[in-house]
Amino acid sequence: MGCPSSGSGNSTVINGVVSSGGGSTPIAIGGATVTIYQIQSGTPSVVTQTTSDSAGNFSVKVPSNSANTSSNPITYYAVASKSPSIQLMASLGTGPLSAVRINELTTVASAYAFAQLFRDDYSVAGSALPLSIAAGMAENLVSAESGSASTVIQTSPNGYETNTWSALGTLANVLAGCTQGIANACTNLFALTPAASGVTPTTTLQAVVNIALNPAVNVSGIYNLGSVVTSYSPALNASQGPNSSAPLQKLDAWTMAVKVNNTGSSSCPFGGPANVTFDANGYAWINNNVIQGTPNSTNCLVVLKPNGQPANGIANGSTSTPTSPITGGGILGSGFGIAIDKLGYIWSGSFGWGNNLPTNGAVAKLSSLGVPISPAAGYTSGLLRVQGTAVDQSNNIWMASYGNNAVVVYPNQTTNPVSYVDSNTEPFGMAITTDGYAWVTYTGSDTVSKMRYSNGGISKLFTVMLPSGSNPKGVAVDSLGNAWVAAGSTSTVYAINSSGTIVGAYTGQGINGPWGISLDAKGNVWVANFGTSSASARYGIVQLCGATSNCPSGVAMGTAITPSTGYTLPSAGSQVLLNSGQPLYGTGAPPSYLPLMRLTSVNTDMAGNVWAANNWKPSAFNDVNLNDANPGGDGMVIFVGVAAPAKAPSLGPAQAP
């Protein structure tokens, strides 16, 4: 993460500077107490401490630690304190970095990346892998070495295609007013950034952590504070603020998002990413629908590192990771189904698109390195156009075989299918309960069934009828046994209890043609909006309060925690480009300013980042013209630090890592 360490003997020398403001002449902060922390599991410990000189400079030695391994990394970070109110932070990665600039921008990046790992006293806590994932995401936002926005943020598919670069600058300016002693700046900042509990922060670090954890609170007030000190640029301008009349640029919440669209090879560009599952190393395995620029199936899936960069077979000197993209084993137009079994094998369902409609269904089985286990055509027995895929606690592979209206189980990885077919049609979503039951949605019959595999057969407990035309797709199950169902055609999310009674039907609140649905480790519900026929609306993700009472005070089950728009990703004025550098719809076509597109899934990683799949391009023309040459959406959008971290891989409801 970041640049390699330098040092001699058994220590790394960190040369750093503490400063305020951006540009060519930052303001030195002398006399700051700089503390270097390390954390591998549990709570942080102090490695060393020093004081910055009059020019803001400091130098410390960090002893090497033999316990710092690629499989169990130690994460380092620095905190600079100047007064009771001024506290700045920078992530040092797992190296640690040998050079660092600690300023407001690194503080914002660290606050967001580690947001879900801060404790009530604003110290960081967690286990090794989630911490290292958070450190990588901090470096995605801001280079701790330079103290400026990262190359990832400054260039496509971010840059001015999204508002993240400018939003980072505005929040850094907000903190700088306090850091630089502007009259009332600290008081005003702290008043607008209470914790969810209502407690007022007392430092700049606490204030920005609270913003990261409550991004929809006091959006306008915080934005207005950014006009007092303007040394960081770019920053949000009036047309990009919360009172903007420009619908594609208006700020809805203080979320930070990173868009990624590099698969590792131009031969397999992103084209309609559909769903994602995370492996034990935090790598994201992503089903990829179509060949970008065509309506036809792709024969590859994508694997990204925890920081969103393509997996390249190497991690911290180890070659025990996959190389993206992955081909073979029957991958063809991968759909909504992807899961990891108890032995670490990946199961990816092939659906087939355009002129590549499969005559047989298929599921591909891959090793943890992406090596095909299944034959070239995949496993086809009992299957036709696989969608939802899940693994139960007995390592049975459940698949929604959409094309032949069957629910199919491969018992304990064997490929001798057990099938269940009744009058319900077009099975789509699949989720497993704590006690091994499976919930299945049927898009064709507007139904949801609960099933069990036992004694070599599948039995159905009951079917729940939804209103006609509901077209349910995604389903997720919480720890209480409730199933949460996305009904796209009616823009409704249903909660169904373990006995089959509908206990909630939730609409509005930013829910717009929901497709995918998932839960974080607090049991709160995340909804991916595919949208309806509107071609001009921005798309967003919605968080609903779940049934487990882990919501902000006064927020009831089914009520949105996100703003009325959901969490969106506004444009900063540049058109969306593919990884190839071509415009989203091709050369000569009308430009798009929607970096967050029509979504089919949202999934939370081990550090609390939510990954949203840009499955379909924004234009509604794609809905009515299935021969359109350019339907598949581009890339993944990662909302940093917004959800309760979830263990990976997981069987059944989400759990804390």
C-alpha positions in Angstrom: 0.0 0.0 0.0 1.6 3.2 -1.1 5.4 3.5 -1.5 7.7 0.9 0.0 9.4 1.4 3.3 12.9 2.6 3.6 15.2 2.0 6.6 18.2 0.3 7.9 18.7 -2.7 10.1 15.5 -3.6 11.9 13.7 -0.3 11.6 11.9 2.0 9.1 12.5 5.7 9.2 9.4 7.8 8.6 10.1 11.3 7.5 7.0 13.4 7.7 5.5 16.9 7.8 2.4 18.2 9.6 0.7 21.0 7.7 -2.6 22.7 6.9 -3.9 23.6 3.5 -3.1 22.5 0.0 -1.4 24.1 -3.0 2.3 25.0 -3.3 2.5 26.8 0.1 0.9 24.8 2.8 1.0 26.2 6.4 3.5 24.4 8.6 2.2 23.1 11.9 5.0 23.1 14.4 4.9 21.8 17.9 2.4 19.1 17.0 2.6 15.8 18.9 2.9 13.1 16.4 2.0 9.6 17.5 2.5 6.5 15.4 0.2 3.6 16.1 0.1 0.0 15.0 -2.8 -2.4 15.0 -3.0 -6.0 13.9 -6.0 -7.2 15.9 -8.0 -5.7 18.7 -6.9 -2.2 19.7 -4.0 0.0 18.6 -0.7 0.4 20.4 1.7 3.3 20.4 4.9 2.6 18.4 6.6 5.9 18.9 5.9 9.6 19.5 7.6 12.8 18.6 7.0 16.5 18.1 7.1 18.4 14.8 9.6 21.2 14.4 8.8 24.8 13.5 8.6 23.8 9.8 6.2 21.0 10.6 8.8 18.3 10.0 9.4 15.2 12.0 11.4 12.0 11.8 10.8 8.7 13.7 12.0 5.1 13.6 9.5 2.3 13.5 11.0 -1.0 14.6 10.3 -3.9 12.2 7.9 -6.5 13.4 8.2 -10.1 12.4 4.5 -10.6 13.1 3.7 -8.3 10.1 3.0 -10.9 7.4 0.9 -10.8 4.2 -1.7 -13.1 5.7 -1.9 -11.2 9.0 -0.7 -7.6 8.3 -0.1 -4.9 10.7 -1.7 -1.5 9.8 0.0 1.7 10.9 -1.4 5.2 11.2 -0.2 8.6 12.5 -2.2 11.1 14.5 -0.9 14.7 14.9 -2.4 16.8 17.8 -1.6 20.5 18.1 -4.2 21.7 20.5 -7.3 20.3 22.2 -9.2 20.9 19.0 -6.7 20.1 16.2 -6.2 16.5 15.5 -5.1 15.2 12.1 -4.6 11.7 10.9 -2.9 9.8 8.1 -3.0 6.1 7.2 0.5 4.6 6.8 -0.6 1.4 5.3 1.0 -1.9 6.2 4.6 -1.0 5.2 4.6 1.5 6.9 5.1 4.3 4.5 8.5 6.0 4.8 7.2 9.5 3.9 4.0 11.1 4.9 2.3 14.5 4.9 -0.4 14.7 7.6 -3.0 17.3 6.8 -6.7 17.9 6.5 -7.0 15.9 3.3 -5.3 12.8 4.7 -7.6 13.2 7.7 -10.7 13.1 5.6 -9.5 10.0 3.7 -8.6 8.2 6.9 -11.9 9.1 8.6 -13.9 7.7 5.7 -11.8 4.6 5.1 -11.7 3.6 8.7 -15.2 5.0 9.6 -16.7 1.7 10.6 -13.6 0.7 12.6 -13.5 3.7 14.9 -14.7 3.0 18.4 -16.7 5.4 20.5 -13.5 7.0 21.8 -12.3 7.5 18.2 -9.5 5.0 18.4 -9.4 2.3 15.7 -10.1 -1.3 16.4 -10.6 -4.4 14.3 -8.9 -7.5 12.9 -6.0 -7.5 10.5 -7.7 -7.9 7.1 -10.4 -5.4 7.5 -7.9 -2.9 8.8 -5.6 -3.4 5.8 -8.6 -3.1 3.5 -9.4 0.2 5.1 -5.8 1.4 4.7 -5.9 0.5 1.0 -9.2 2.5 0.6 -7.7 5.5 2.3 -4.8 5.5 -0.2 -7.4 5.2 -3.0 -8.8 8.6 -1.8 -5.6 10.5 -0.9 -1.9 9.8 -1.2 -0.6 10.0 2.3 2.9 10.5 1.0 2.0 13.7 -0.9 -1.0 14.8 1.1 -2.9 15.3 -2.1 -5.7 13.5 -3.8 -4.6 10.1 -5.2 -4.0 9.4 -8.8 -7.0 7.1 -8.6 -9.2 10.1 -7.7 -7.6 12.5 -10.1 -8.0 10.4 -13.2 -10.8 8.6 -15.1 -13.1 6.9 -14.2 -13.1 9.4 -11.3 -11.5 12.8 -12.0 -14.3 15.2 -12.9 -16.5 12.3 -14.0 -17.6 12.1 -10.3 -17.7 14.7 -7.5 -15.4 12.8 -5.1 -12.3 14.8 -5.8 -14.1 18.1 -5.3 -16.0 16.8 -2.2 -12.7 15.8 -0.6 -11.4 19.3 -1.2 -14.4 20.9 0.3 -14.3 18.8 3.5 -10.6 19.5 3.8 -11.3 23.2 3.6 -14.0 22.8 6.3 -11.4 21.3 8.6 -8.8 23.9 7.7 -10.9 26.7 9.0 -10.7 25.1 12.4 -7.0 24.1 12.0 -6.0 27.6 11.0 -7.7 29.3 13.9 -10.4 31.1 12.0 -12.8 32.7 14.4 -15.7 30.4 15.5 -14.7 27.8 12.8 -14.1 25.0 15.3 -17.3 25.9 17.3 -19.4 26.0 14.1 -17.9 22.7 12.8 -18.5 20.8 16.0 -22.0 22.1 16.3 -22.9 20.7 12.9 -21.2 17.3 13.3 -22.6 15.5 16.4 -22.2 11.7 16.7 -25.3 9.6 16.1 -25.7 9.6 19.9 -25.9 13.3 19.9 -22.5 13.9 21.6 -20.7 16.9 20.2 -17.1 16.3 18.9 -14.2 18.2 20.4 -11.5 17.6 17.6 -11.3 17.9 13.9 -10.8 14.2 13.5 -13.8 13.4 15.6 -15.9 15.8 13.5 -15.0 14.3 10.2 -15.5 10.7 11.4 -19.0 11.8 12.5 -19.6 13.2 9.0 -18.5 9.9 7.4 -20.8 7.9 9.7 -23.7 10.3 9.2 -23.3 11.7 5.7 -26.9 12.9 5.2 -26.9 15.1 8.4 -26.5 18.9 8.0 -25.3 18.6 4.4 -25.9 22.3 3.6 -24.5 23.7 6.9 -21.3 21.7 6.4 -21.0 22.7 2.8 -21.3 26.4 3.8 -18.3 26.1 6.2 -16.1 25.2 3.2 -16.2 28.8 1.9 -14.2 30.2 4.9 -10.9 28.7 3.9 -10.4 27.6 0.3 -6.8 26.5 0.0 -7.7 23.0 -1.2 -8.8 22.7 -4.8 -10.7 21.5 -6.6 -13.7 22.0 -4.3 -17.4 21.9 -4.8 -18.8 25.0 -6.5 -22.3 26.4 -6.3 -23.5 24.2 -9.1 -22.3 21.2 -7.3 -23.5 22.1 -3.8 -26.7 21.0 -2.0 -28.7 23.9 -3.4 -27.7 23.3 -7.0 -30.3 23.4 -9.7 -28.2 21.1 -11.8 -29.8 17.7 -11.2 -26.8 15.6 -12.1 -24.4 17.5 -10.0 -26.3 18.3 -6.8 -24.8 17.1 -3.6 -27.2 14.8 -1.7 -24.9 13.6 1.1 -21.3 13.6 2.2 -20.5 10.2 0.9 -17.2 9.4 -0.8 -17.2 7.0 -3.7 -14.5 5.5 -5.8 -15.4 4.2 -9.3 -13.2 1.4 -10.7 -13.4 0.0 -14.2 -10.1 -1.8 -15.0 -10.5 -5.6 -15.3 -6.8 -6.3 -15.9 -7.2 -6.9 -19.7 -8.6 -5.0 -22.6 -9.8 -8.3 -24.0 -12.4 -8.5 -21.2 -13.6 -5.0 -20.4 -16.4 -4.4 -17.9 -19.7 -5.0 -19.6 -22.7 -5.2 -17.3 -21.2 -6.4 -14.0 -24.0 -8.2 -12.2 -23.2 -9.4 -8.7 -20.2 -9.8 -6.5 -18.9 -12.1 -3.8 -15.9 -11.5 -1.6 -13.4 -14.3 -0.8 -11.4 -14.8 2.4 -8.7 -12.4 1.3 -11.2 -9.7 0.6 -11.0 -10.1 -3.2 -14.1 -9.3 -5.2 -15.3 -11.9 -7.7 -17.6 -10.2 -10.2 -19.9 -11.7 -12.7 -19.6 -9.8 -16.0 -22.6 -10.0 -18.4 -21.7 -8.8 -21.9 -18.8 -7.8 -24.2 -18.7 -4.1 -23.8 -20.2 -2.3 -26.8 -22.2 -5.4 -27.9 -25.3 -7.2 -26.7 -23.5 -10.5 -26.6 -22.3 -12.7 -23.8 -18.8 -12.4 -22.4 -16.8 -15.5 -21.5 -14.9 -14.0 -18.6 -15.5 -12.8 -15.0 -13.5 -10.1 -13.1 -11.6 -10.4 -9.9 -10.5 -7.2 -8.1 -8.3 -6.7 -5.2 -9.8 -5.2 -2.0 -8.8 -1.7 -3.2 -10.6 -2.2 -6.5 -7.6 -2.7 -8.7 -7.5 -5.9 -10.9 -6.1 -9.0 -9.2 -2.7 -9.7 -10.7 -1.7 -12.9 -9.0 0.6 -11.2 -6.6 -0.1 -9.8 -3.1 2.7 -8.7 -0.8 5.1 -10.9 -2.6 2.8 -14.0 -2.6 1.5 -15.6 -5.7 -1.4 -17.2 -4.0 -4.1 -14.9 -5.5 -6.0 -15.0 -8.8 -5.2 -13.1 -12.0 -8.1 -11.1 -13.5 -9.9 -11.7 -15.8 -10.9 -15.4 -15.4 -12.0 -17.5 -18.3 -13.0 -21.1 -18.9 -15.1 -23.6 -17.0 -18.3 -22.7 -18.7 -18.3 -18.9 -18.0 -20.8 -17.4 -20.6 -22.8 -14.3 -19.9 -22.5 -14.7 -16.1 -25.7 -13.5 -14.4 -26.9 -12.8 -10.9 -25.5 -16.0 -9.4 -22.1 -16.1 -7.8 -21.1 -17.7 -4.4 -18.1 -19.2 -2.6 -18.5 -22.6 -0.9 -17.1 -23.8 2.4 -13.9 -25.1 0.7 -13.2 -21.8 -1.1 -14.5 -22.8 -4.5 -16.3 -20.2 -6.6 -19.5 -21.0 -8.3 -20.6 -18.7 -11.1 -23.9 -19.2 -12.9 -24.0 -18.6 -16.7 -27.1 -17.0 -18.1 -26.2 -16.2 -21.7 -27.1 -13.0 -23.5 -27.8 -11.7 -27.0 -26.8 -14.2 -29.7 -25.1 -16.4 -27.2 -28.2 -18.0 -25.7 -27.1 -21.3 -24.2 -28.8 -24.5 -25.3 -27.9 -25.8 -21.8 -27.6 -24.0 -18.6 -24.2 -23.9 -16.9 -22.5 -23.2 -13.7 -18.7 -22.7 -13.6 -16.7 -24.0 -10.7 -13.4 -22.3 -10.1 -10.6 -22.7 -7.6 -9.6 -19.9 -5.2 -7.0 -18.9 -7.8 -9.5 -18.9 -10.6 -8.5 -22.2 -12.2 -11.5 -23.9 -13.8 -12.6 -27.1 -12.1 -15.7 -27.6 -14.2 -15.3 -28.7 -17.9 -15.2 -26.2 -20.8 -19.0 -26.1 -21.1 -19.5 -25.9 -17.3 -21.6 -28.2 -15.3 -25.0 -28.3 -17.1 -26.9 -31.1 -15.4 -30.4 -29.9 -14.5 -29.6 -26.3 -15.4 -30.8 -23.7 -17.9 -29.8 -20.0 -17.6 -28.7 -19.9 -14.0 -29.4 -16.8 -11.9 -29.3 -16.7 -8.1 -26.7 -19.0 -6.5 -26.1 -19.7 -2.8 -24.3 -22.2 -0.5 -25.9 -23.6 2.6 -24.2 -24.7 5.8 -23.9 -28.3 4.6 -22.0 -27.0 1.5 -25.0 -27.7 -0.9 -25.0 -25.5 -3.9 -28.4 -23.9 -4.5 -29.2 -22.5 -8.0 -32.1 -20.6 -9.5 -32.4 -22.3 -12.9 -34.4 -19.5 -14.6 -34.7 -21.1 -18.0 -36.5 -24.3 -16.9 -38.3 -22.9 -13.8 -36.4 -25.2 -11.5 -34.6 -24.8 -8.2 -31.6 -27.0 -8.4 -29.3 -28.3 -5.6 -25.9 -29.8 -6.2 -25.5 -31.7 -2.9 -22.3 -31.0 -1.1 -20.6 -29.9 -4.4 -21.5 -33.1 -6.3 -23.0 -32.4 -9.7 -25.8 -34.9 -9.5 -28.7 -32.5 -9.4 -31.8 -32.5 -7.2 -34.5 -30.3 -8.8 -37.8 -28.8 -7.6 -40.4 -27.6 -10.1 -43.9 -26.4 -9.4 -46.3 -23.8 -10.9 -44.0 -21.0 -9.9 -41.9 -19.6 -12.8 -38.6 -18.0 -13.5 -36.7 -18.4 -10.2 -34.2 -15.6 -9.8 -33.0 -14.7 -6.3 -31.6 -17.1 -3.7 -30.7 -16.6 0.0 -29.9 -19.0 2.8 -31.1 -18.7 6.4 -29.1 -19.3 9.6 -30.7 -22.8 9.9 -30.1 -23.8 6.3 -33.4 -23.0 4.6 -33.4 -21.3 1.2 -35.6 -18.4 0.1 -36.2 -18.2 -3.6 -37.9 -15.4 -5.6 -39.8 -16.1 -8.8 -40.0 -13.2 -11.2 -42.5 -14.8 -13.5 -45.2 -15.7 -11.0 -44.6 -12.9 -8.4 -44.0 -15.4 -5.7 -41.4 -16.1 -3.0 -40.9 -19.7 -1.7 -39.1 -21.1 1.4 -37.4 -24.5 0.8 -35.2 -27.0 2.5 -32.9 -29.7 1.2 -32.9 -32.8 3.3 -32.8 -36.6 2.9 -31.8 -36.2 -0.7 -34.7 -34.1 -1.8 -36.0 -30.5 -1.9 -39.2 -29.8 0.0 -41.2 -26.5 0.0 -42.5 -25.1 3.2 -44.7 -22.4 1.7 -45.1 -19.9 -1.1 -45.8 -16.2 -0.5 -47.9 -14.4 -3.1 -46.8 -10.8 -3.9 -49.1 -8.4 -5.8 -49.4 -9.1 -9.5 -46.6 -7.5 -11.5 -44.2 -7.3 -8.6 -41.4 -9.0 -10.5 -39.3 -9.9 -7.5 -35.6 -10.4 -8.0 -33.0 -10.1 -5.2 -33.6 -11.6 -1.8 -31.6 -11.4 1.5 -32.2 -13.0 4.9 -31.5 -11.4 8.3 -30.5 -13.1 11.5 -34.1 -13.2 12.7 -35.2 -15.2 9.7 -36.9 -12.4 7.8 -36.6 -12.4 4.1 -36.2 -9.0 2.4 -37.3 -9.0 -1.2 -36.7 -6.4 -4.0 -39.8 -6.1 -6.2 -38.5 -4.0 -9.1 -41.6 -3.4 -11.2 -43.5 -1.9 -8.3 -40.5 -0.2 -6.6 -41.2 -2.0 -3.4 -39.1 -3.8 -0.8 -41.0 -6.5 1.2 -40.1 -7.9 4.5 -41.5 -11.5 5.1 -41.1 -13.2 8.4 -39.9 -16.8 8.9 -43.5 -18.1 8.9 -44.3 -16.5 5.5 -46.2 -13.4 6.7 -45.5 -10.1 4.9 -44.6 -7.8 7.8 -43.6 -4.8 5.8 -43.9 -3.2 2.3 -41.7 -0.2 1.8 -41.8 2.3 -1.1 -40.5 5.7 -1.8 -37.5 6.9 0.1 -35.3 6.6 -3.0 -36.4 3.1 -3.8 -36.5 3.0 -7.6 -36.9 -0.2 -9.5 -34.9 -2.2 -6.9 -33.1 -5.3 -8.2 -30.4 -6.5 -5.8 -30.7 -6.5 -2.0 -28.2 -7.3 0.8 -27.7 -6.9 4.5 -24.8 -5.6 6.4 -23.6 -7.0 9.7 -26.0 -4.8 11.7 -28.9 -6.3 9.8 -29.7 -3.2 7.9 -30.9 -3.5 4.4 -29.1 -2.2 1.3 -31.0 -1.8 -2.0 -29.6 -1.5 -5.5 -31.8 0.5 -7.8 -32.0 -0.5 -11.4 -34.5 2.2 -12.0 -37.7 2.3 -14.1 -38.2 3.9 -17.5 -36.9 7.4 -16.6 -33.8 8.2 -18.6 -32.7 11.3 -16.8 -32.9 10.4 -13.2 -29.7 9.7 -11.2 -29.4 6.3 -9.7 -28.6 5.5 -6.1 -28.4 2.9 -3.4 -30.7 2.9 -0.4 -30.2 1.8 3.2 -33.3 0.8 5.1 -33.5 0.2 8.9 -33.6 -3.6 9.4 -35.5 -5.7 12.0 -32.6 -6.0 14.4 -32.8 -2.6 16.1 -29.4 -1.4 15.0 -30.6 1.8 13.5 -30.2 5.5 14.4 -32.4 6.7 17.2 -36.0 7.0 16.2 -35.7 5.2 12.9 -38.2 2.4 12.5 -37.9 -0.8 10.6 -38.2 -0.2 6.8 -37.5 3.5 7.1 -34.6 4.8 5.0 -31.4 5.8 6.8 -30.2 7.3 3.5 -31.6 10.6 2.2 -34.7 10.7 -0.1 -32.5 10.3 -3.1 -30.5 7.4 -1.6 -26.7 7.7 -1.8 -25.9 8.9 -5.3 -22.7 9.8 -7.2 -23.0 13.2 -8.7 -21.0 14.4 -11.7 -18.5 17.2 -11.6 -19.1 18.0 -15.2 -17.0 15.6 -17.3 -18.7 12.9 -19.4 -18.4 9.3 -18.3 -15.6 7.4 -20.1 -15.0 3.6 -20.4 -11.6 2.2 -19.4 -10.6 2.4 -23.1 -11.0 6.2 -22.9 -14.1 6.0 -25.2 -17.3 7.7 -24.2 -19.9 5.5 -22.5 -22.1 5.2 -25.6 -19.3 5.3 -28.1 -17.7 8.0 -30.3 -20.3 10.5 -31.7 -23.1 9.4 -29.3 -24.6 11.8 -26.8 -22.4 12.0 -23.7 -23.4 10.5 -20.3 -22.9 12.3 -17.0 -24.1 9.4 -14.8 -21.1 7.6 -13.3 -23.5 5.5 -11.1 -25.7 3.6 -13.5 -28.5 1.1 -13.4 -27.6 -1.2 -10.5 -28.2 -4.9 -10.0 -26.4 -5.5 -6.7 -24.9 -3.9 -3.6 -22.6 -5.9 -1.3 -20.6 -4.9 1.8 -17.0 -5.9 2.2 -15.0 -6.6 5.4 -14.2 -2.9 6.0 -17.7 -1.6 5.5 -17.3 -0.4 1.9 -20.4 -1.0 -0.3 -19.8 -2.2 -3.8 -22.5 -1.3 -6.4 -22.6 -3.0 -9.8 -23.1 -0.7 -12.8 -25.0 -3.4 -14.7 -26.9 -1.4 -17.4 -26.3 1.8 -19.1 -28.5 4.7 -18.0 -30.5 5.2 -21.1 -34.0 3.8 -21.1 -33.6 3.1 -24.8 -31.7 0.0 -23.8 -34.9 -1.4 -22.2 -36.9 -1.4 -25.4 -34.2 -2.2 -27.9 -32.6 -5.4 -26.8 -30.6 -5.4 -30.0 -28.9 -2.2 -28.9 -25.1 -2.5 -29.4 -24.2 -1.0 -26.1 -26.4 -2.1 -23.2 -23.9 -3.2 -20.5 -22.9 -0.7 -17.8 -19.4 0.2 -16.8 -17.4 -0.7 -13.7 -18.1 -0.8 -10.0 -18.8 2.1 -7.6 -17.4 1.7 -4.1 -19.1 3.8 -1.4 -16.4 4.1 1.2 -17.1 3.2 4.9 -20.9 3.5 4.8 -22.0 0.0 6.1 -21.4 -2.3 9.0 -18.5 -4.6 7.9 -19.5 -8.1 6.8 -17.5 -11.3 7.1 -16.4 -12.9 3.8 -17.2 -15.4 2.5 -20.4 -15.8 4.3 -23.0 -18.6 4.6 -26.4 -17.3 5.5 -27.1 -13.8 7.0 -24.2 -11.3 7.2 -22.0 -11.5 10.2 -19.3 -9.2 11.6 -15.8 -10.2 10.4 
